[in-house]
């Protein structure tokens, strides 16, 4: 029994077989770094954005070619190019089209996934993305992290919740699937904050969700907070409990793309358990089974703990 909607199963049903992602560094920046809406980025975000493991100096097309020349290309027949680092809709329409086109160079590529911020979505950008849907599966990932506006200011998110809701509305107008990120263990948050975020997202027209643990990497504001004893990360036991709490209260229609974040070993400061993905995945699966929980089981009761 699958206790939640796994991404791999979704891909198999939609495309008939296994699908893998090709992670791309598109050379983008972020309005929360260049002064448009802030500087320094979110307090947990490293110098290379969420794709710290990429930081590629190669062109977009060369990144794709290098992937297909690697052993990874033998693990599937169909692939989705995933623009990961920073805000991948934050550029002129001309440059966006040029960058997206540069990745779509192999017949085995059947989709394009674009990670970005809600304040970097408008009708023109959504229309451009929609043009690709004639030949590719298109989805957009929106960072959100929390519905608590106080926490959003603390982590320097740089936009209010209504901007997120508006971005979803625009994307859905163009029939683009939306995936969003939430983070467990953000500074100052308690279980009730997480519950409110879950309830908020359950009411949105999104199709997928990524559940991230909050980890601390070098050269971030969160690292300073940790060193100053202003932030204590969750233990593995705490994270497993809260991840299961989240899964059991999520809309049963959502596809869960991941249930923890992966920090690069060379950049991770804490928690150490983040490096042991099997501990996390196996721990969550075990607890879901032992407590007889599954995605959506407690959704109708999620407003009262």
C-alpha positions in Angstrom: 0.0 0.0 0.0 1.3 3.4 -1.0 0.7 5.7 1.9 1.0 8.8 -0.3 1.0 9.8 -3.9 4.5 9.2 -5.1 5.9 11.2 -8.0 7.3 8.2 -9.8 3.9 6.5 -9.9 2.4 9.7 -11.2 4.9 9.8 -14.1 4.4 6.1 -14.9 0.6 6.6 -15.1 1.0 9.8 -17.2 3.8 8.8 -19.5 3.7 5.0 -19.4 7.1 4.5 -17.9 9.8 5.9 -15.6 10.7 9.5 -16.1 13.8 11.3 -14.7 14.7 15.0 -14.4 17.7 16.7 -15.9 18.6 19.5 -13.5 19.7 22.7 -15.2 21.4 25.8 -14.0 20.0 28.5 -16.4 22.2 31.3 -15.2 19.3 33.2 -13.5 19.3 35.4 -10.5 16.5 36.4 -8.1 14.6 39.7 -7.4 15.3 38.9 -3.7 19.0 39.2 -4.4 19.4 42.0 -6.9 17.5 44.6 -4.9 14.2 44.5 -6.8 12.4 43.2 -3.7 15.3 42.5 -1.4 18.9 41.5 -1.0 20.6 38.5 0.3 17.8 36.1 -0.6 15.9 33.9 1.8 17.8 33.2 4.9 18.3 29.5 4.1 19.3 30.0 0.4 22.9 29.5 -0.5 25.1 31.4 -3.1 23.9 29.1 -5.9 20.2 29.0 -5.1 18.5 25.7 -4.4 20.7 23.9 -6.9 23.9 24.1 -5.0 25.1 20.8 -6.5 24.9 22.3 -10.0 26.6 25.7 -10.1 27.5 24.8 -13.7 29.8 26.8 -15.9 28.5 25.0 -19.0 25.9 26.4 -21.4 22.4 25.1 -21.0 22.6 22.9 -24.1 26.0 21.5 -23.0 24.5 20.6 -19.6 21.8 18.6 -21.3 24.3 16.9 -23.6 26.6 16.1 -20.7 23.7 14.5 -18.9 22.9 12.2 -21.9 26.6 11.3 -22.1 26.5 10.2 -18.5 25.4 6.9 -16.9 22.2 8.6 -15.7 20.8 8.7 -19.2 20.6 4.8 -19.2 18.2 4.7 -16.3 15.2 5.9 -18.2 13.9 6.6 -21.7 12.0 9.8 -21.0 13.2 13.0 -19.3 12.0 16.3 -18.0 14.4 19.3 -18.0 14.3 21.0 -14.7 15.4 24.7 -14.4 16.4 24.7 -10.8 18.7 27.5 -9.6 17.2 30.7 -8.4 14.1 32.3 -10.2 13.8 30.7 -13.7 11.2 33.1 -15.0 13.1 36.2 -14.0 14.2 37.6 -17.3 13.0 39.1 -20.5 10.6 37.0 -22.6 13.2 36.8 -25.4 15.9 35.5 -23.0 13.5 33.1 -21.4 12.5 31.5 -24.7 16.1 31.3 -25.7 17.1 29.5 -22.5 14.2 27.1 -22.5 14.7 26.3 -26.2 18.4 25.6 -25.5 17.4 22.8 -23.2 14.9 21.1 -25.4 17.4 19.5 -27.8 16.8 15.8 -27.5 13.7 13.8 -28.6 13.8 11.9 -25.2 12.8 15.1 -23.4 9.1 15.1 -22.9 8.7 17.9 -20.4 9.9 21.2 -18.9 9.7 22.1 -15.2 10.5 25.6 -14.1 11.3 26.6 -10.5 10.6 30.3 -9.7 8.9 32.8 -7.3 5.3 33.8 -7.4 6.3 37.4 -7.9 8.0 36.4 -11.2 4.8 35.1 -12.8 2.6 37.2 -15.1 0.3 36.6 -18.0 3.1 37.1 -20.6 5.4 34.5 -18.9 2.5 32.0 -18.4 1.6 32.4 -22.1 5.2 31.7 -23.1 5.2 28.6 -21.0 1.9 27.5 -22.4 3.3 27.6 -25.9 5.5 24.6 -25.0 2.5 22.6 -23.8 1.7 21.6 -27.4 4.8 19.4 -27.4 5.8 19.0 -23.8 4.5 18.5 -20.3 4.9 21.9 -18.6 4.8 22.6 -14.9 6.0 25.4 -12.6 7.4 25.1 -9.1 6.6 28.0 -6.7 8.6 28.5 -3.5 6.2 29.2 -0.7 7.5 27.6 2.5 4.9 28.9 4.9 1.5 30.7 5.1 2.6 32.5 8.3 3.3 36.1 7.2 5.4 36.7 10.3 7.7 33.8 9.4 7.7 34.9 5.8 9.2 38.2 6.9 11.7 36.5 9.2 13.0 34.3 6.4 13.1 37.3 4.0 10.7 35.6 1.5 9.9 38.9 -0.1 6.3 38.6 -1.0 2.9 38.2 0.8 0.5 35.3 0.5 -1.8 37.0 -1.9 1.0 37.2 -4.5 1.3 33.4 -4.3 -2.5 33.0 -4.8 -2.5 35.3 -7.8 0.4 33.5 -9.4 -1.5 30.2 -9.2 -4.5 31.8 -10.7 -2.5 33.0 -13.7 -0.8 29.7 -14.3 -4.0 27.7 -14.0 -5.6 30.1 -16.6 -3.0 28.6 -19.0 -3.5 25.1 -17.8 -0.1 24.8 -16.3 0.4 22.4 -13.4 1.7 24.0 -10.2 4.0 22.5 -7.6 4.8 24.3 -4.4 7.3 24.0 -1.6 6.7 24.0 2.1 9.4 23.8 4.8 9.2 22.0 8.1 11.2 23.4 11.0 11.4 27.1 10.0 12.7 29.4 12.8 10.0 30.1 15.4 7.4 27.9 13.9 5.3 25.4 15.9 3.0 22.6 14.8 0.1 24.9 14.6 1.9 27.1 12.0 2.6 24.0 9.9 -1.1 23.0 10.2 -2.2 26.4 9.0 0.1 26.2 6.0 -1.3 22.8 5.1 -4.9 24.1 5.4 -4.0 27.1 3.3 -2.5 24.9 0.5 -5.3 22.4 0.6 -7.6 25.2 -0.6 -5.3 26.2 -3.6 -5.5 24.8 -7.1 -2.1 23.2 -7.1 -1.2 19.7 -8.3 1.9 18.9 -6.4 3.9 19.6 -3.3 7.5 19.3 -2.1 8.1 18.9 1.6 11.5 20.2 2.7 13.4 19.8 5.9 15.0 23.0 7.1 18.8 22.5 6.9 21.6 25.0 7.4 24.3 25.5 4.8 27.4 27.7 4.8 27.3 31.4 3.9 23.6 32.0 4.8 21.8 34.1 7.3 20.4 30.9 8.8 24.0 29.8 9.4 24.6 33.0 11.4 21.5 32.5 13.4 22.5 28.9 14.2 26.0 30.0 15.2 24.5 32.7 17.4 22.2 30.1 19.0 19.2 31.9 17.6 18.0 28.8 15.8 18.0 25.1 16.7 17.2 22.6 13.9 14.8 19.8 14.3 16.0 16.3 15.4 15.4 13.5 13.0 12.7 12.2 15.2 10.9 15.5 15.3 11.2 15.8 11.5 9.7 12.4 10.9 6.8 13.1 13.2 6.0 16.4 11.5 6.4 15.0 8.0 3.9 12.3 8.8 1.6 14.9 10.4 1.9 16.9 7.1 1.3 13.9 4.8 -1.8 12.8 6.7 -3.4 16.2 6.4 -2.6 17.0 2.8 -5.2 17.1 0.1 -5.3 13.4 -1.2 -5.2 14.7 -4.8 -1.8 16.3 -4.5 1.2 14.5 -5.9 4.1 14.5 -3.4 7.3 15.2 -5.2 9.6 14.8 -2.3 9.5 14.5 1.5 12.8 16.0 2.5 15.5 18.4 1.1 19.0 17.3 0.1 21.9 19.4 1.3 25.3 19.1 -0.4 27.7 17.4 2.0 30.4 20.0 1.6 28.1 22.9 2.5 25.9 21.4 5.2 26.4 22.7 8.7 23.4 21.1 10.4 21.5 18.9 11.1 23.9 16.0 10.3 21.0 13.5 9.8 20.1 15.4 6.6 22.9 13.5 4.9 21.3 10.2 5.5 18.3 10.1 3.1 17.5 6.5 3.7 17.1 7.2 7.5 14.6 9.9 6.6 12.6 8.0 3.9 12.6 4.7 5.8 11.7 6.5 9.1 8.7 8.3 7.5 7.5 5.1 5.8 7.8 3.1 9.1 5.9 5.7 11.1 3.1 6.0 8.5 2.7 2.3 8.7 2.9 2.0 12.4 0.4 4.8 13.0 -1.8 3.6 10.1 -1.6 7.0 8.4 -1.9 7.9 4.8 -2.2 11.0 2.7 -5.5 12.8 3.4 -6.6 10.5 6.3 -6.8 13.5 8.7 -7.5 16.3 6.3 -11.1 16.9 7.6 -9.8 17.2 11.1 -6.7 19.3 10.3 -8.1 22.5 11.7 -8.2 21.2 15.2 -5.2 19.6 16.7 
